[in-house]
Amino acid sequence: MHFEQIIGAKRMSFSDVAAKLKKSGALEKEKATLEQKPLDLEELYTLRARMMGVLIRDARLAMGYTIEEIANHLNLPDETILAWEFGQAVPSLPQLELVAFLLQVPVSHFWGSDTFMQQYGSRQIDSHEYSILRDRMIGALIRAGRQAKNISTADLATKLGINAEFLEAYEYGTLPVPMTLLVSIASALEVNVNYFLESSSRVGEFLEIREALKTIEEMPEDIRAFLSSHTNQPYIRLAMIFAKLPADSLRALAESMLDITL
């Protein structure tokens, strides 16, 4: 019998538990509980365990892992993982860190309140409509880039090794541009392929964040640590201001600072 079925029909499903905890305001209830005297610690711990269990299961399902696979990776009995997910037992921090590493989520995700299922629902879009709109936008960017370089349709088509009619269809968004060809178009127009990326919609915002995370991952460890600290945000904002200043203003500022220190 599968471990998901051994709990019995009388228990609520995890979606019901998540909805109930969310509806009742789990975090608000916990804060209210902390203000009560005396504290009902048993209820507090139970509430935390259930919410953590919902988040563990949600992250596991989002990554497509089974309970057995998680248990094997952590060298634990299947029943232990099942108990975690139903809030009947709670992992230690080292165990939770291993779960976070395996499921590719921040460990802080497990003491939050947002599930991936909720996030997925908020990201649903009309894929057909999105593709049509993006093809038109990409085509407009190709045309604008070509005109900025004073390249005719025929010349660009020849350089790309395609028929001019196809290039016109791409520019008007009536035909989607194959990604391999788009890379060649970007090279011909002397722009980075990121020039064609979407950045204004929910899809674009998500992809932009992922690209930013990739860039941060490639940075030296000390810089990553500096950027991830909330206390360093004022310094980061100051650096952003400096980056926008013209060279003459930066030079004058540096000279003024030297005058102060002399």
C-alpha positions as CSV (number, residue, x, y, z in Angstrom):
1,M,0.0,0.0,0.0
2,H,1.3,3.5,-0.9
3,F,2.3,5.6,2.1
4,E,0.0,8.4,1.0
5,Q,-3.0,6.0,1.6
6,I,-2.1,4.6,5.1
7,I,-3.4,7.7,6.9
8,G,-7.0,6.8,6.2
9,A,-10.0,8.4,4.7
10,K,-10.9,10.5,7.8
11,R,-7.8,12.7,7.6
12,M,-7.9,15.9,5.6
13,S,-5.9,16.2,2.3
14,F,-2.8,18.4,2.3
15,S,-4.5,20.9,0.1
16,D,-7.3,21.1,2.7
17,V,-4.7,21.6,5.5
18,A,-2.9,24.3,3.6
19,A,-6.1,26.1,2.8
20,K,-7.3,25.9,6.4
21,L,-4.1,27.1,7.8
22,K,-4.0,29.9,5.3
23,K,-7.6,30.9,5.9
24,S,-7.2,30.9,9.6
25,G,-4.1,33.0,9.3
26,A,-1.5,30.7,10.7
27,L,1.2,33.3,11.2
28,E,-1.2,35.8,12.7
29,K,-2.5,33.1,15.0
30,E,1.0,32.3,16.1
31,K,1.8,35.9,16.8
32,A,-1.4,36.2,18.8
33,T,-0.6,33.1,20.7
34,L,2.8,34.5,21.7
35,E,1.0,37.5,23.2
36,Q,-1.2,35.3,25.4
37,K,-0.4,34.6,29.0
38,P,0.2,31.8,29.7
39,L,1.3,30.4,26.3
40,D,-0.4,27.3,24.9
41,L,2.9,25.9,23.8
42,E,1.5,22.6,22.6
43,E,-0.9,24.3,20.3
44,L,1.9,26.6,19.0
45,Y,4.2,23.7,18.2
46,T,1.4,21.7,16.6
47,L,0.5,24.6,14.4
48,R,4.1,25.1,13.3
49,A,4.6,21.4,12.6
50,R,1.5,21.2,10.4
51,M,2.5,24.3,8.4
52,M,6.0,23.0,7.9
53,G,4.7,19.7,6.8
54,V,2.5,21.3,4.2
55,L,5.4,23.2,2.9
56,I,7.7,20.2,2.8
57,R,5.1,18.1,0.9
58,D,4.3,21.0,-1.5
59,A,8.0,21.5,-2.4
60,R,8.5,17.7,-2.8
61,L,5.5,17.5,-5.2
62,A,6.7,20.6,-7.1
63,M,10.0,18.8,-7.8
64,G,8.3,15.5,-8.7
65,Y,9.9,13.5,-5.9
66,T,8.2,10.6,-4.1
67,I,8.3,10.0,-0.3
68,E,10.5,7.0,-0.9
69,E,13.0,9.0,-3.0
70,I,13.3,11.7,-0.3
71,A,13.8,9.0,2.4
72,N,16.5,7.3,0.3
73,H,18.4,10.5,-0.2
74,L,18.3,11.4,3.5
75,N,18.9,7.8,4.6
76,L,15.7,7.8,6.7
77,P,12.6,5.5,6.9
78,D,9.7,6.4,4.6
79,E,7.5,6.7,7.7
80,T,9.7,9.6,9.0
81,I,9.2,11.7,5.9
82,L,5.4,10.9,6.0
83,A,5.3,12.0,9.6
84,W,7.0,15.2,8.7
85,E,4.5,16.0,6.0
86,F,1.5,15.4,8.3
87,G,3.0,17.4,11.1
88,Q,3.3,14.4,13.4
89,A,7.1,14.8,13.6
90,V,9.4,17.7,12.9
91,P,12.9,17.6,11.2
92,S,15.9,19.1,12.8
93,L,17.6,22.1,11.1
94,P,20.4,20.0,9.6
95,Q,17.7,17.6,8.2
96,L,15.7,20.6,6.9
97,E,18.8,22.0,5.2
98,L,19.3,18.7,3.4
99,V,15.7,18.7,2.3
100,A,16.1,22.3,1.0
101,F,19.2,21.3,-0.9
102,L,17.5,18.3,-2.4
103,L,14.4,20.2,-3.4
104,Q,16.3,23.3,-4.5
105,V,14.6,25.8,-2.3
106,P,15.8,28.3,0.3
107,V,15.7,26.7,3.8
108,S,13.7,29.8,4.9
109,H,10.9,28.6,2.6
110,F,9.9,26.1,5.3
111,W,9.1,28.7,7.9
112,G,7.1,30.8,5.5
113,S,3.5,30.5,4.5
114,D,3.4,30.5,0.6
115,T,3.1,27.2,-1.2
116,F,4.4,26.5,-4.7
117,M,0.9,25.5,-5.8
118,Q,-0.4,29.0,-4.9
119,Q,2.5,30.6,-6.7
120,Y,1.9,28.4,-9.8
121,G,-1.8,29.4,-9.8
122,S,-0.8,33.1,-9.8
123,R,1.5,32.5,-12.8
124,Q,-1.0,30.9,-15.1
125,I,-1.3,32.7,-18.4
126,D,-2.8,32.2,-21.9
127,S,0.2,30.6,-23.6
128,H,-1.3,31.0,-27.1
129,E,-2.0,34.7,-26.6
130,Y,1.4,35.2,-25.0
131,S,3.2,33.6,-28.0
132,I,1.4,35.7,-30.6
133,L,2.2,38.9,-28.7
134,R,5.8,38.0,-28.1
135,D,6.3,37.0,-31.8
136,R,5.1,40.5,-32.8
137,M,7.3,42.2,-30.2
138,I,10.4,40.2,-31.3
139,G,9.7,41.0,-34.9
140,A,9.4,44.7,-34.1
141,L,12.8,44.6,-32.4
142,I,14.4,42.8,-35.3
143,R,13.0,45.5,-37.7
144,A,14.0,48.3,-35.4
145,G,17.5,46.9,-35.1
146,R,17.9,46.3,-38.8
147,Q,16.7,49.9,-39.6
148,A,19.1,51.3,-37.0
149,K,22.0,49.6,-38.8
150,N,20.7,50.8,-42.2
151,I,20.5,47.2,-43.4
152,S,17.9,46.3,-46.1
153,T,15.7,43.3,-45.7
154,A,17.3,41.6,-48.7
155,D,20.9,42.2,-47.3
156,L,20.0,40.8,-43.9
157,A,18.3,37.8,-45.4
158,T,21.3,37.1,-47.5
159,K,23.6,37.4,-44.5
160,L,21.4,34.9,-42.6
161,G,21.0,32.6,-45.5
162,I,17.3,32.7,-45.6
163,N,14.6,33.9,-48.0
164,A,13.7,37.6,-47.7
165,E,10.0,36.6,-47.5
166,F,10.7,34.7,-44.3
167,L,12.5,37.6,-42.8
168,E,9.6,39.9,-43.5
169,A,7.2,37.3,-41.9
170,Y,9.5,37.3,-38.8
171,E,9.5,41.0,-38.6
172,Y,5.7,41.3,-38.7
173,G,5.3,38.5,-36.2
174,T,3.3,36.3,-38.5
175,L,6.0,33.5,-38.2
176,P,7.8,32.6,-35.0
177,V,11.6,32.9,-35.2
178,P,13.5,29.7,-34.4
179,M,15.9,30.3,-31.5
180,T,18.9,29.2,-33.5
181,L,18.1,31.8,-36.1
182,L,17.4,34.5,-33.5
183,V,21.0,34.1,-32.2
184,S,22.3,34.7,-35.7
185,I,20.0,37.7,-36.1
186,A,21.3,39.2,-32.8
187,S,24.9,38.7,-34.1
188,A,24.1,40.3,-37.4
189,L,22.5,43.3,-35.7
190,E,25.4,43.5,-33.2
191,V,23.1,43.1,-30.1
192,N,23.1,40.6,-27.3
193,V,20.4,38.0,-27.6
194,N,19.0,39.3,-24.2
195,Y,17.9,42.3,-26.3
196,F,14.9,40.2,-27.3
197,L,14.0,38.9,-23.9
198,E,10.6,39.9,-22.3
199,S,10.8,41.9,-19.1
200,S,7.5,43.6,-18.6
201,S,5.0,40.7,-18.0
202,R,4.9,38.2,-15.2
203,V,6.8,35.7,-17.4
204,G,9.4,38.4,-18.2
205,E,9.7,39.3,-14.5
206,F,10.2,35.7,-13.5
207,L,12.9,35.1,-16.2
208,E,14.6,38.3,-15.3
209,I,14.9,37.2,-11.7
210,R,16.3,33.8,-12.7
211,E,18.9,35.5,-14.9
212,A,19.8,37.8,-12.0
213,L,20.2,34.8,-9.7
214,K,22.4,33.1,-12.3
215,T,24.7,36.2,-12.4
216,I,24.8,36.3,-8.6
217,E,25.7,32.6,-8.4
218,E,28.7,33.3,-10.6
219,M,30.0,36.1,-8.4
220,P,32.8,35.5,-5.8
221,E,31.6,34.2,-2.5
222,D,32.4,37.4,-0.5
223,I,30.4,39.5,-3.0
224,R,27.4,37.1,-2.8
225,A,27.5,37.3,1.0
226,F,27.5,41.1,0.9
227,L,24.6,41.3,-1.6
228,S,22.5,38.8,0.4
229,S,22.7,40.7,3.7
230,H,19.8,43.0,4.3
231,T,22.0,45.3,6.4
232,N,24.1,46.1,3.3
233,Q,21.2,47.4,1.2
234,P,22.0,51.1,2.0
235,Y,25.5,50.5,0.6
236,I,24.1,48.8,-2.5
237,R,21.8,51.8,-3.1
238,L,24.7,54.2,-2.7
239,A,26.7,52.2,-5.3
240,M,23.6,52.4,-7.6
241,I,23.6,56.2,-7.2
242,F,27.4,56.4,-8.0
243,A,26.9,54.2,-11.1
244,K,24.5,56.8,-12.5
245,L,26.8,59.8,-11.9
246,P,28.8,61.1,-14.9
247,A,32.6,60.7,-14.7
248,D,33.2,64.4,-14.0
249,S,30.9,64.3,-10.9
250,L,32.6,61.1,-9.6
251,R,36.0,62.7,-10.1
252,A,34.9,65.8,-8.2
253,L,33.4,63.7,-5.4
254,A,36.6,61.7,-5.1
255,E,38.7,64.9,-4.9
256,S,36.4,66.3,-2.2
257,M,36.8,63.1,-0.2
258,L,40.6,63.4,-0.5
259,D,40.5,67.0,0.7
260,I,38.6,65.8,3.8
261,T,41.1,63.1,4.6
262,L,44.2,65.3,4.1
